[in-house]
Amino acid sequence: MSEASRVTLMAGIRVVVGCANLLAAYLMYRSMSTRTSTAINGVLGAVLPIVFVIVMTIGISGFASKIPVYKVLLLVSGAAMILVGSR
């Protein structure tokens, strides 16, 4: 997979997720219910870390063979810390 196609895929995933966030905001506004809005927000909170990992994996896989192993490990551990810290 070329670098351009990786970047296009990463951006495309982010655009789709952004549209899903806008839809969720619209649904929250339409419901005018804190209970429904909290449920919608919970779904987003469960899905967004998965999207983050997928996009990071695509990005790291694009240049992992071009940098030293310890830097790849630092990137992966940094992404893991972001996930752990956001819980």
C-alpha positions, 0 to 999 in steps of 0.5 A, spaced: 500 500 500 502 506 498 503 512 502 498 516 499 493 511 499 494 510 507 493 517 508 487 517 504 484 511 508 486 515 514 483 521 512 477 517 510 476 514 516 476 520 520 471 524 515 466 518 516 467 518 524 466 526 524 460 525 520 458 520 525 459 525 531 455 530 527 449 525 527 450 524 534 450 531 536 444 532 532 440 526 535 442 529 542 439 535 540 433 532 537 432 528 543 432 533 548 433 528 553 439 527 558 438 520 558 438 519 551 444 524 550 448 520 555 447 513 551 449 516 545 455 519 548 457 512 551 456 509 544 461 514 541 466 513 547 466 506 546 467 507 538 472 512 538 478 509 541 477 503 536 477 508 531 484 511 534 487 505 534 485 503 527 488 510 524 494 509 528 495 502 526 495 504 519 499 510 520 505 506 524 505 501 519 506 505 513 513 507 516 515 502 521 520 499 517 523 506 516 525 507 523 528 504 528 525 499 532 525 503 539 521 509 536 516 504 533 515 501 540 515 508 543 509 510 538 505 504 540 506 505 548 504 512 547 498 510 543 497 505 549 498 511 554 493 515 551 488 510 551 489 508 558 489 515 560 482 516 556 478 511 560 
